[in-house]
Amino acid sequence: MSRTSTISPDAAEASPALELDDLSVAYTVRGRDLPVLANVSLTIARGEAYGLVGESGSGKSTVALALQRVLPANGRICGGYARVAGKDVAELGAAELRRMRAKDVAMVFQDPGKALNPSLTVGRQMAEVFEILGSSGSEARKRGEEMLGRVRISDPARVMASFPHQLSGGMQQRVVIAMALAKDPALLILDEPTTGLDATIEAEVLDLVDTLRQEFGAAVLFISHNLAAVASLCNRVGVLYAGKLVEEGPARELFSDPRHPYTAGLLRCLPRAGFKGGAALDNIPGFPPPPGSITSGCVFAPRCGLVQDRCRIDEPPLYEVGNGRGSRCHFHDRVDDLPRMSEAPPVNTPERGPEVEPVLKLEHLSKTYTLPGNRKVQALRDVSLTLDPGETLGLVGESGSGKSTLANLVLGLAEHDEGGRIDLDGKPIPADVHARPREAVKAIQIVFQNPDSALNRAHTVKHLIGRAVEKLAGIAGKQRDSRVRHLLEAVRLTPRQLPAKPRQLSGGMKQRVAVARAFAADPRVIVCDEPTSALDVSVQSAILNLLSELQAERQVSYILISHDLGVVRHLSDRIAVMYLGRLMEIGPARSVIEGPHHPYTEALLSAAPTVTGERGARIRLEGQIPSPIDPPSGCVFNTRCPRKFAKICETEEPPFVLDDEGHAIRCHLPREKLGRGRKMEGVAVGEAGA
């Protein structure tokens, strides 16, 4: 008899939404069982939000798969149990399992674009959910529209008639959340739901989930490597490492006073305070162990700065270290003594001033696309800026603001409109990359967001970097091989990685290969397009330190595109803020962050979560970014601006006013009335997670 059959409906309703008791999961590979989860125990009460954090490969996603019994064919629960709403998932028959998945558990994935069917309207997909739950066609559509309204979509009828590609990323995620909550689940699983979203949209999604959690009473399991997002949403947090729960406790206490070296190491990796030129981000040395490779002692011992002989022999139990807190560390009372694992990178500040020739100068760049029906879309409008040797310019703004378009113009992947001009080292270069001389192509390179899509999986590391050296730098033979080894050493990889293919490397190693390839021809400018957004915080810190070291060594200039304001502040000399193709603000990083700043910049900063779980009053931007096909008159931000004060905002475009420090703001408000950076626990607003 199944264990679930003895549980009455009333008892099931009173039971926790999720119980894991010594849950162990193994994957069978080449006849061997490799443990990926070992004796994981946790409980999530109904209406509670629980965060699960840890590096890639720690077992976070395996937990989500195991509790729904959707593990790969070679995976199995080999110990303990998982109960959802009182039902042991391992004991459910096929029909009971389908009912449990249909009613008790809902999951929101990282990419809403892949979770929605691009060939069906949102209305058809919403109605399908309610039809499965037993509603008729007309009733299902009505309930679907009502559900969209409950996730704060202002025009549900329009969205129901739309296809997914016609919605913004944040709107798509709201639709997916609406579909997940339609069945009133006991447990809502969020698997990296905000990765890749802008700061404002991320804040909206997290606020929405928190509101709906309270409204519906559903428990939330939030899986993420974004520690700040977890801190802002979750009541309690569990830290996974190599398949073991190494620390658990209330979110605010755990992040402010970690009692395990691994948790402390993750927090030290975050760019939490200060500006460029300060201390290097700390990192966690080495890599997580392969499943089953550590059979005795503490799984974190090979990477721990507090390791003793005892740690390699005796596996630590989960010590009680406070009210509702546990740590799997023999020396949990000495975590504050954990030594730093990285040194400050060298700082080689280049000479700057009016007499120094910029390496890159953009003058009056605009980009207009023509749509069917001869409709014009101005993706970029009259952008002028400079980039000095050895300088990093951070480029921020919501999706659709023009950041990627500007990067494409700089790279020559798109041609700017007539009247614009790009100068490299004081000389104009053609708009089209194919018309540019070899030296100009070599001088401007890019590091993409996702190394998996940027690196050809069929080739070895030696070939990937060697081809760039040969094609861009014109170096062949033994000189090429020597150059490849030198680049590999510069990005802290070894010759052992030369014969490896990308699939054999970790995410951090792949991004290092991408960085090495970008440096193959000694470029003058590198566009870094979200270079760390898909990486764990431990890997992110290593890549950010690497970029700082290579810049100091080679005096290369960066254009850094990122929605993570903590990363932008840590690396940037200056920051440019874009909205609807317009440059709204540009200036020294400290001036932009601490203010006075544009109302749009102020809203972006207020939306960024912090690992303290607290932030000042968030400035909410109503509505969506207007369509570039029909942009607002006057100030392009006036339709969403919380500081709009007069008709002039709707009729006249504000001037771009520059102060003595090179800080320019495009706003009708006088500077003395613009926002200033607010302090929270000694850290300026804008602190962001990884």
PENOR-V361509 format. One record per residue. RES is the residue in one letter. PHI is phi as a letter, one per 20 degrees, with the letter a starting at -180 (* if undefined). Layout:
# PENOR-V361509
((RES | PHI) (RES | PHI))
This chain:
# PENOR-V361509
((M | *) (S | f) (R | f) (T | f) (S | f) (T | e) (I | e) (S | f) (P | g) (D | f) (A | f) (A | f) (E | f) (A | e) (S | f) (P | g) (A | f) (L | b) (E | c) (L | d) (D | c) (D | l) (L | f) (S | c) (V | c) (A | c) (Y | d) (T | e) (V | c) (R | l) (G | n) (R | d) (D | e) (L | d) (P | f) (V | d) (L | c) (A | c) (N | l) (V | e) (S | c) (L | a) (T | c) (I | c) (A | f) (R | f) (G | n) (E | e) (A | d) (Y | c) (G | e) (L | c) (V | c) (G | q) (E | f) (S | g) (G | n) (S | f) (G | o) (K | f) (S | f) (T | f) (V | g) (A | f) (L | f) (A | f) (L | f) (Q | d) (R | l) (V | c) (L | f) (P | g) (A | g) (N | e) (G | d) (R | b) (I | f) (C | d) (G | a) (G | m) (Y | b) (A | c) (R | d) (V | d) (A | l) (G | n) (K | d) (D | f) (V | f) (A | f) (E | e) (L | f) (G | f) (A | g) (A | f) (E | f) (L | f) (R | f) (R | f) (M | f) (R | f) (A | f) (K | d) (D | e) (V | c) (A | c) (M | c) (V | d) (F | e) (Q | f) (D | d) (P | f) (G | f) (K | e) (A | e) (L | d) (N | f) (P | f) (S | e) (L | d) (T | f) (V | f) (G | f) (R | f) (Q | f) (M | f) (A | f) (E | g) (V | f) (F | f) (E | f) (I | f) (L | e) (G | o) (S | e) (S | f) (G | g) (S | f) (E | f) (A | f) (R | f) (K | f) (R | f) (G | f) (E | f) (E | f) (M | f) (L | f) (G | f) (R | f) (V | e) (R | m) (I | e) (S | f) (D | c) (P | g) (A | f) (R | f) (V | f) (M | g) (A | e) (S | e) (F | e) (P | g) (H | f) (Q | e) (L | d) (S | f) (G | g) (G | f) (M | f) (Q | g) (Q | f) (R | f) (V | f) (V | f) (I | f) (A | f) (M | f) (A | f) (L | e) (A | g) (K | e) (D | l) (P | f) (A | f) (L | c) (L | d) (I | d) (L | d) (D | d) (E | l) (P | f) (T | d) (T | f) (G | n) (L | e) (D | f) (A | g) (T | f) (I | f) (E | g) (A | f) (E | f) (V | f) (L | f) (D | f) (L | f) (V | f) (D | f) (T | f) (L | f) (R | g) (Q | f) (E | f) (F | e) (G | m) (A | f) (A | e) (V | c) (L | d) (F | d) (I | e) (S | a) (H | e) (N | e) (L | f) (A | f) (A | f) (V | f) (A | f) (S | f) (L | d) (C | e) (N | f) (R | c) (V | c) (G | d) (V | d) (L | d) (Y | b) (A | l) (G | n) (K | d) (L | e) (V | e) (E | b) (E | b) (G | r) (P | g) (A | g) (R | f) (E | f) (L | f) (F | f) (S | e) (D | b) (P | f) (R | d) (H | c) (P | g) (Y | f) (T | f) (A | f) (G | f) (L | g) (L | f) (R | f) (C | f) (L | f) (P | f) (R | e) (A | b) (G | n) (F | c) (K | g) (G | n) (G | e) (A | f) (A | f) (L | f) (D | f) (N | b) (I | d) (P | f) (G | m) (F | c) (P | g) (P | f) (P | f) (P | g) (G | m) (S | e) (I | d) (T | d) (S | b) (G | m) (C | e) (V | f) (F | e) (A | g) (P | f) (R | d) (C | e) (G | e) (L | d) (V | f) (Q | c) (D | g) (R | g) (C | f) (R | e) (I | d) (D | d) (E | f) (P | f) (P | f) (L | e) (Y | f) (E | f) (V | c) (G | q) (N | f) (G | m) (R | d) (G | b) (S | c) (R | e) (C | b) (H | f) (F | d) (H | f) (D | e) (R | d) (V | f) (D | f) (D | e) (L | g) (P | f) (R | f) (M | d) (S | c) (E | e) (A | f) (P | f) (P | f) (V | d) (N | c) (T | f) (P | f) (E | f) (R | c) (G | r) (P | f) (E | e) (V | e) (E | f) (P | f) (V | f) (L | c) (K | c) (L | d) (E | c) (H | l) (L | e) (S | c) (K | b) (T | d) (Y | d) (T | d) (L | e) (P | g) (G | n) (N | m) (R | e) (K | d) (V | c) (Q | e) (A | f) (L | b) (R | c) (D | l) (V | e) (S | c) (L | a) (T | c) (L | c) (D | e) (P | g) (G | m) (E | d) (T | d) (L | d) (G | e) (L | d) (V | c) (G | q) (E | f) (S | g) (G | n) (S | e) (G | o) (K | f) (S | f) (T | f) (L | f) (A | f) (N | f) (L | f) (V | f) (L | f) (G | n) (L | e) (A | c) (E | e) (H | f) (D | f) (E | f) (G | o) (G | e) (R | b) (I | c) (D | d) (L | d) (D | l) (G | n) (K | c) (P | f) (I | c) (P | f) (A | f) (D | e) (V | g) (H | f) (A | e) (R | e) (P | f) (R | g) (E | f) (A | f) (V | f) (K | f) (A | f) (I | c) (Q | c) (I | b) (V | d) (F | e) (Q | f) (N | d) (P | f) (D | f) (S | e) (A | e) (L | d) (N | f) (R | f) (A | e) (H | d) (T | e) (V | g) (K | g) (H | f) (L | f) (I | f) (G | f) (R | f) (A | f) (V | f) (E | f) (K | f) (L | e) (A | e) (G | m) (I | d) (A | c) (G | m) (K | f) (Q | f) (R | f) (D | f) (S | f) (R | f) (V | f) (R | f) (H | f) (L | f) (L | f) (E | f) (A | f) (V | e) (R | m) (L | d) (T | d) (P | g) (R | f) (Q | e) (L | g) (P | e) (A | f) (K | d) (P | g) (R | f) (Q | e) (L | d) (S | f) (G | g) (G | f) (M | f) (K | f) (Q | f) (R | f) (V | f) (A | f) (V | f) (A | g) (R | f) (A | f) (F | e) (A | g) (A | d) (D | l) (P | f) (R | e) (V | c) (I | c) (V | e) (C | d) (D | e) (E | l) (P | f) (T | c) (S | f) (A | e) (L | d) (D | f) (V | f) (S | f) (V | f) (Q | g) (S | f) (A | f) (I | f) (L | f) (N | f) (L | f) (L | f) (S | f) (E | f) (L | f) (Q | f) (A | f) (E | f) (R | d) (Q | l) (V | f) (S | d) (Y | d) (I | d) (L | d) (I | d) (S | a) (H | e) (D | e) (L | f) (G | f) (V | f) (V | f) (R | f) (H | f) (L | d) (S | e) (D | e) (R | c) (I | c) (A | d) (V | d) (M | d) (Y | b) (L | l) (G | n) (R | d) (L | e) (M | e) (E | a) (I | b) (G | r) (P | g) (A | g) (R | f) (S | f) (V | f) (I | f) (E | e) (G | n) (P | f) (H | c) (H | f) (P | g) (Y | f) (T | g) (E | f) (A | f) (L | f) (L | f) (S | f) (A | e) (A | f) (P | f) (T | c) (V | f) (T | f) (G | n) (E | c) (R | b) (G | f) (A | g) (R | f) (I | e) (R | e) (L | e) (E | f) (G | m) (Q | d) (I | f) (P | g) (S | f) (P | f) (I | f) (D | c) (P | f) (P | f) (S | f) (G | m) (C | f) (V | f) (F | e) (N | f) (T | f) (R | c) (C | f) (P | f) (R | d) (K | g) (F | c) (A | b) (K | f) (I | g) (C | f) (E | e) (T | d) (E | c) (E | f) (P | f) (P | f) (F | e) (V | e) (L | d) (D | e) (D | f) (E | e) (G | n) (H | d) (A | d) (I | c) (R | d) (C | b) (H | f) (L | f) (P | f) (R | g) (E | f) (K | d) (L | e) (G | f) (R | c) (G | f) (R | d) (K | e) (M | c) (E | l) (G | n) (V | c) (A | f) (V | g) (G | p) (E | f) (A | c) (G | e) (A | f))
